[in-house]
Amino acid sequence: MRRLFLLLCFSEVVGSLLLVPSKASDEESAPRVHESVVAPAPLMGLLLGELTYSMENLVSEDGAKPYYLAYTVYDEESSIVMATLGALGRHSTTRNRKLSIDLRVGDYRLDNTHQLRGGGRSQASGSGNISLAIDDNPESIGHTLWYHTDKNFRRATKRMTQITTDLKVKVEEEDKSDDFSRETAHVYYEAPATSDLDLKLWADRLRRVSAIAREYPLVYNSSVTLGTHVGTRYLVTSEGARLQTAETRYRVTMSAGTKAEDGMDLEQSDDFNAALVGGLPSEAEVEKAFRGVLDQVLALREAPLAEPYIGPAILRNRASGVFFHEIFGHRIEGHRQKDVTEGQTFTKKLNQSVLPEFISILSDPTKRRFGDIDLRGFYRFDDEGVVAQRFPLVDQGVLKTFLMSRTPVENVPASNGHGRRQPGKAVVSRQSNLIVESSKQVSFEKLRSLLVEECKKQDKPYGLLFEDISGGFTTTSRRGPQSFKVLPIVVYKIFADGKPDELIRGADIVGTPLTCFEKITHTGDDVDVFNGTCGAESGWVPVSAVSPSILVSTIEIEKRTREQSRPPILPPPLSDVKQAAGGHGE
C-alpha cells in the first residue's frame, strides 16, 4: 500500500481575524494562526495528506523537485432562476468542486512561471478546470490529486528547462525581481457556506414581476433573474497555509431589449446585489426597478443617435466607478508592470503624479459594505492565501503602489493580497474594492452648472451627462494602442442655453488614460457603488468600484456600431394592434 490517506483533526481554531500585513523576508516565518471555534472539514485533511506526500517524494530523473505546492478546492453551489413574460425560463441548481494546483520548481528567485519572452505572458496558464468528487471519498480525491499533481510537475519541469535556455539567448531583462515572494502563511477556518434562500418563493416572485413586460409590446426580450453563489474555498500550501473560507453572493438582474427603427439593438438592465439573503430586495423594489428598465429602453428607442463629440462631460457616480476600474485599475495590476508584452503605462511612475492632486484612490477588499450596499470585491484572503489589506494606491494624485499578487515587481517586492482567479486559471494581480475619494467635492447641482460654464468657455452648444455605463474594455498590450472604450447606456445632452436635457443613444467613450485623467476638474459629493464581475487573464472575479461623479473638461465619444436589419415585420402577439392586423388570434 502506497500510503494512508489522512483525515487530520487540526487543533487550531478560528474566529476573529486579525488583518495584519503580510511580509517578505529571507526566512520563511511560522504560520500565523487565527482563533476560531470551527473545526476544519475532512477535505482539508485529504488535501494535506497528498500535499505532504508529493512534497516529500516527487522528483524528476534529473533531480528537480517542487519547492512550492498548493491545492485549492472551490466547492460551489450555484442556482439560477429566470422568468420572462410571467413564465419560468430556467430553474436550476448545480454543485461542483473545482481543483486548482499551483506547483513551482526552481526557487523563489527563478521558477517555472517566469516569462518566456516571445512566448506569451509571464504567468503559466494554470492547472486547468479539474473536477473533484463532491463526496469526501479518500480514494477518488487522492487519485485525482496524484494524477494531476504529476501532470503539472512534468509540465513545470519542462517549462523550467525552456526558461533556462531563454535566459541564455535573450537580451538582459529590465525587471530582475524574483518570481515569487515569501509571505506569512495563515491558518484560518470558518464554517462552510450554506444558504436558506427559498427558491420556490423567488420563482413565484419572478414570474409575477416578469409578467409586467406584457404591458410593453415593443420590448422584444426581457427577463428577471436571480443568481446565487454559495461557495467554500479550501486551501493548503507547502508553506503551512491552511484556509477554509466561505462566501455567499446573490444578484437579482432585470433586463430588457428592443430594436430601434434604424436597426440599432438596444439593451437596458439594472441589478441588486447582496451578500446575505436578508439583503435581497422586496418584490415591490424589484418591480419598481424592472419598470424603470422597461421605460428606459423604450425611451432609448425614440432617442436620436449620438454624433462624434469632443467636449466637457459629467460621468455620474456609478459610471465614474466603471471609468476608473477600466482605465486606471487594470493598468496598475502588478503583473502588467513586469510583463514585457504590456504597455506598462504606470510602471515608472511610482511616487509621481498620475491624477489631479485632489483625488486619492484606495484598494480595500476588507470592506464588506459601503453604506447599505454590499460590496462584491470583499474577501478575507486572496487566492494565494495572503491576507486582504486596505492601502492607498494614489494619495493626493501621487501613485504609491500597485495591486500585487505574490509576483514581485521592481520596487514592490511583496504581495498586498490581490492575487485572484477563477478556478482553473493561474493567479494574477486583480482589482477588488476600488474606492475613489476627493477633496474637491461639490453638489451634483453645482457640478451641472460647472459643466454648463465649461461648455460656454469652449463655445460648445452642449455637454454630456453619462448616467450609467454597462462596462468597457481597455488595451494594455504594447502591441496595440494604449486606449480604452467605455460603453455608456444612458447619455444626455446638457445644453448651454438651458434647453431641456435630451436623451441620446449609440455613444461610446474612447480615449487614452493619461490624457483623460488630466482633464478631471471637479468631483461631486454623491458617492455610489458599481458592483460587477471583471474578466481578464485569470478569469472572472467579483469586483466593486466606489466613486463620486466627476467633471472632465474634455471627453471623446464615437458612434457605436449597429445592426442594419429592421424590426420584426409582424406586430408582437402582445400588441394592441394585433387584432386589427388579423394576426396571432385571441
N, C-alpha and C positions, 0 to 999 in steps of 0.2 A: 504494500500500500504506500502510495507516494507520500502522503501526509494527512493529517487530520484537518478538517475544516473547523475553524474556530468560531464558536459562539461566545464571544467575550463579554463578560459583565464588567463594565467600567465603574470605577469608584468615584469618578469625577461627577459632580452635579452642577447645574447652571440655573441662573435666574436673572439677576440684574447684570446687564452687560456694561462693562467699563469701556468706553470708546477712547482707547489710548493710541497714539500714533505708532505705526509700525516703524521699525528702524533697520537700517542697513549696517552691518558690521563685518569684521573679518572673521569672527567666530559665530557659529550658529548658537542662538540663545535657546534656553529651555522653553517649551510651550507655555503660553500664558493660559491658565485655567480660569474660566469664569463660573461663578457659583450658580447652581441650579438645583431644582428638585425633580428634574426629568431625567429618566434613565435613557441611554442610547438604545435605539431599535436594534433587533437582531441583525439586520442587514449591515450595520456598522462593523460587527464582528466578522462577518463573512468577507467584507472588503479588506479589513485589516489583515486577516489571515493570509489571503492571497497576495497582498502587497508585501508583507513581510517575507513570504517565501520567495517571491520574484526578486526582491532586492538582495537576498542572501545567495541566490543560486543562478540568476540569469546572467550568462556570459557568452560572448561570441567566440569563434575559433581564434580570433586574434587577440583575445583578452579584454575586449571592450565590455563595460558594464554600465548599467544606468546609474547616474548619480542622483537622479530625482525621478520619483514616480508618484502620480496622484490618480486616484479613482474618484470620479464624481458621478453620482446617480441622481437623475432628476425624475422623481416619482410624481407624475402629473395626472390629474383627472380634469377633463375639460368638458363643458356642456355648452351646447348652442341650441337656443330656442328662437325660431324665426317665424314671424307671421306676416302675411300680406293680404290686404283686402278682406280681413276678417277670418282668414283660414291659415292653419299652420302649414308652413312650407318645410320646416325642419325641426326635429326634436331629437337630439342625440347626445349621448354621453360616452366618452371614451376614457380609458385608463391605460397608461403605459409607463414603463420605466425605460429611460434612455441613459446609456452609459457613455461617459467621455473619459478617455485615457490620455493623460499628459505624461509623456515619458521623454527624458532627456539623457543623452550620452555626451560625454566630454566633461566639461566643468562649468562653473558659474561664469567664467570669463568667456569661453567659447564652446558652444554646443550645436546640436543639430537643427536648432531653429534659426541659426544665423542666416542672413540673406545671401542667396546665391545671386550675385549681380548679373543681370541679364536673364535671370531665371525666375522672375516674379517677386512678390513681396517678401519681406523679411520673415514673416511667420510661416511655419509649416501649416498644412491645410487642416489640421485637426484629425481626430481619430475616426470621424465619420459617425453616422447615426446608428449606434449599436443598440439593439433591443435587448433588454434584460428581463428575466422572469419576474412577474409581479408577485409570485409566491416566494417566500424566503426559503427556497429549496437549495440546500448547500451544493448538491451535485450539479444542478443546472447553472446556478450562478457561478460556481467555481470553474466550470468548464468554459463558460463564456469569457470570464476574466483571463483564464490561462491562454485561451486561443488568441484573443485579440491583443493581449499584452505581448505575446510572442510576435504577432504580426507587426505591431507598432515598433517593437525593438528592432526587428530586421530592417524596417524602413528607416528608422533613426540612424542605425549604424551605416547604412548605405549612403544616406544623405550627408552624414558626417565626413565620409570619405570625399564626397564631391566638394564639400565646403573647404576641406584642407587643400585640395587641388586648386580651387577657385582663388584662395588667398595667395597662392604662389604665382598665378599668371595674370591677375588683375592689378590695376593701379592701387596705391595705398588708400585705405578707407579714410573718409573725413571724420566720421564719428567712431572713436575707438573704445567706446564704453562697453561694459560687459553685456553678455546676452541674457543674464538672469540675475535678479537682485536677491540678496539674503534678507529675509523678513522674519519677524516674530511669528511663530506658529501659535494658533489659538485653539482652545478646546471649549466647545460651547454646544449645548444640546437644548432644543426646545421641542415641545410636543409636535408630532406630525400633524400636518394641516388637515382640517376637517371642515365641513360646511353643513349648515342646517337649512339651506335655501330650499324653499318649496317650489320645485319646478312646475308642478301642475298648476299651482296658483298663478305663477308667472305666465304659463302658456295661455290660460284663460284671459289674463290681463292683456297680453299682447294681441290676442285675437280681437278683443274689443277695441283697443286703441288703433290697430292697423285698419279696422273697418272704416275709420274716418276718411281714408283716402278714396272711398267710393263717392264722396261728395266732390271729388276733383277729377273729372273725366280726362282733363288734359295732362294729368300726371300719368305717365306711361308705365313707370315702375316705382314701387315703393316697398318699404319693409320696416318693421320694428323688430329689433333683435336683442336678445340677452346672451351675452357670452360670459362664461365663468372659467376661472383658473384656480384650482386648488392643488398646490404643489409643495412637496418636501424635497429638499436637496440634502444629499448625504455626501460628505467629502472627507477622504482620508489621504494623507500625504506621507512620504518617507521622511519628511522633516518633523513630523509629530502633530500636524494639524488634524483635528477631529471635530467636524462641524455637522450639525443636524439642524437645519433651519427651515422654517415653514413660511408660506406665502399664500394669500388668497387675493384674487382680483376679480372684480365684477364690472362689466360695462354694458350699458343699455344704449343702443345706437338707433337713431331714427334717420332714414334716408329716403330721398325721392328724386326722380329723374324725369325729364321731359325732353322734347326736341323743339327748337325754335323753327319758325317758318323758313329761315335761311339755311337750315340743316344743322345748326350747332347743337350738339348734345350738351345738356345742362344737368348738373347734379348738385344737390344740397344735402347736408347731413348735420346732425347735432348728436351729442352723446352725454351721458352721465357716467362718472367713474367712481367706484367705491372700493375700499379695501376690505370692508366687512358688510355682511348682509344688512345690518342696521343702517348703513349709509346709502342704500339704494333709494331711488326716488319713489314717490307715491304714484298711483295711477293718474291722478289729476295732473301731476307735474310732467309725466311722460306725454299725456295727451296735449297739454299746452305746448310743449316743445315740438311735438310732431306737427301740430297745426302751423307752428311757426315755420318749420321746414317746408311744408306744402305751399304755404303762401309765398315764401321767399323764392322757391323755384319757379313758380308761375310769374312772379314779378320779373325775374330774370328773363323769362321767355319773351316778355314785352319790352325789355330794356334795349337801348341802342348798343351797337357794337363799339368797343373802345378803339381809339386810334392811337398810333405810336405817340409817345409823350415823354418829354423830359421837363421836370419842374418839381416844385415842392409837394410834399405829401405827408400825411399822418398815417402811421401804422398803429392801429388800435391794439391795446394790450396783448390779447391772445395772438394776434397777427405778429406783433413785435417779438413775442416769445419764439415763434417759429422762425422768424427772421434771424434772431441771434443764434438759435440752435443750428440752422443750416449754414450760415455764412461765417460764424465765429467758432461755434462749438466743435465742429468737425475738424477745423484747422489747428486746434490746439490739443488734439488727441496725440498722446506721446509717441506712439509708434510711427506717426507720419513724419516726425522730426528726424527719424533715423533712416527711414526708407529712401533710398536714392531715386526711386521712381516717383516720389511725391514732390509737389511744388514747394513744400516747406515755407509757406508764407510767413510764419512767425518764428521759425527755428532760431534765427539770430537776433531776435527782438526781446529776449528776456531782460527785464528791468528797463525797457524802453516804452515810450508812449505809443499805444496802439488804438486807443479810443479817447474821446473827449475826457478831460480831467474830471468832469462831474459824474462820470459813470464808473461804477465798480461792479464786478461780477463774481459771484461765489459759486462753488460747487458744493452741494450738501446732500449726499444720499442718506444722511441720518435723519433728515426732516420728513416726518410722516405726513404732515398736513400743512397747508397754508390757509389760515382762516378755517373755514368749514369744508375745504376741499382736500380730499386725499390725493397725495402725490404718487404717481406711478413709479417714479425714479427712486423710491425708498428701498434700502436694503441694509442689513447689518454687516455682512461680509461680502466681498466681491467673489468672483468665480475662481480666484486663485487663493482664497482663504485669508485675504488681507482685510483687516477691519476697515469699515467705512469711515470716512473722515470729512469734516467740514473745513474748507480752506478757501482763501481768496485766489482767484485766477487773475483778476485785474483789480488793482487798487488805485482809485482815482486816475484811471486811464492807463496805468502802467502795468504791463504784463509781468506777473510774478512767477508763474509756473505753468506746467502743462498737466493735462489729465493723464495720470500714469498707471500703467499696469506694472508687472514685475520685469518689464523690458526696459532697462535703463537707457537714458539718452545723455548726451554731453551736458554737464552741469546739473542734471537731475538724476541722481543715481538710485533713488528708491521709489517704491510704489506709494501712491496715496489712495489706494483702494478703488481703482477704476478699471480693473481687469474684468471684462464682461463678455458673455457669449450666449448664443442659442445652443442648446445641447447638440453635440457632434462637431461644432466648429472650434477653431483654435481661438484662445482668448486674445483679445487686443484691448487697448485702452478705449473706453467709450464714455459717453455722457451719462449723467444720472439726473439729478435735480439742478438745473442751471437757473440761478437767481440773479436777476439784473436789478441793481439799485442805483439811485440817482440823487444827487444833492442839488439838482436844478429842476425842481418839480413845480408845475403849475396845474391849475384845474383843467379839466378837459375843455371847458368853455373857453378858457384863456388860450389853450393850445389851438383851438379852431381860429380864434381871432389872430393869433400869430401866423397861422397858415395863410389867412387872407392878406395880412400885411406883406408876407413874403411874395405872394402872387403879384401884388401891386408893385413891389420893389423890382421884380423880374419882368414886369409887364406881361404877366400870364393871365389869361381870362379866367382860369380856374386852377385849383389844386386838386389833389386826390385824397380820399379817405379810404383806407383799406380796413374794412370792418372785420373780415375774417379771412383766414388762409388755410387751405386744406393740407398743405405740405410743400415740398420742394425738393430740389437736389442740387448738389454742388460738385464741381470738378476740382479735385485736389491733385490729380496726377500732373506731373510736369509735361507729359506728352500732349496734354490738351490745354486749352485756355483756362486760366485760374479765375473762373467765372461761376456764377450761380444763377439759378432760376427758381423763383418762388411763385407758387400757384394760388393767387387770390381767388376767392369765390364770391365775395361781396365787396364791391367797389363803388364809391360815389364820387361824382364831381362836386366840389365845393366852389361855388362861383364867387369871384372877387366883387361883383356888383350886387351881391345879396340875393340873387335869384334862388329859388328853392333847389335843394340838393337833387342831383339826378343820378339814378342807379344806372350803371353800365355793366357790360359783360364782355368776356373774352380778352381780359388783360393779364399778362404775365410780367412779373417784375424780373428784370435782368440787370446784371452788373458785375463788378469786381469788388472784393471785400475791402481792400484798403481805401479805395476811392469812396465807397459807400459810408464807411464808418466816420470819416472826417466831415461828412455832411450833416451829422446829427447835431441839432442846435438846442433842443429842449426836450423834456420828458413830462408826461402827465403825472398825476398823483393817484391814478386809477389802476393800480396793480391787479393783474388777473393771471389765471393759470391756463396753460395749454398742456393737456395730457395726451400722449401719443405713444406710438411704437416706432422705433427707429431701426431701419435696415442698413447694414454696412457689412464689412468683411466678415465679422463674427456673427452674422445673422441678425435676427430681430430681437431687440431688447426694449422693455418699457422705460419711458423717459418722461420728464416734465420740464417745462420752462415757465418761469415766473417773471413777468416783466410789466412795466408801465407802458403806456402809449408813448411813441416817440415822434418828433417832428424832424424831418430831413429837408434840407434846402433844395436838394436835387435827387430825383429818382427817375429811373427809366423804365417804361413799360413797352412791350411789343405785343402784336396781335397773336392770339392763340390759334393754333391750327383747328380746323373744323371740318366735319363731315359735309359732303355735298348732297347726300340723299335727302329727300323731302320727308315730312312727317307721314304717318300712315295714311293710306288712301281712304279707307272706310272710317267712319266715326267710331269711337270706342263703344263697347257694349253699355257702359255706364252713362253715356251721354244723353242729355235730354232730347237731342235731335235724332236719336236712333229710330224713333217711330216714324218721323217724317221721311227719313231716308229709307224706310222699309226694311231695315236690317236687324239682325240679331234676335228677332222675336220678342216674346213677352219676358 
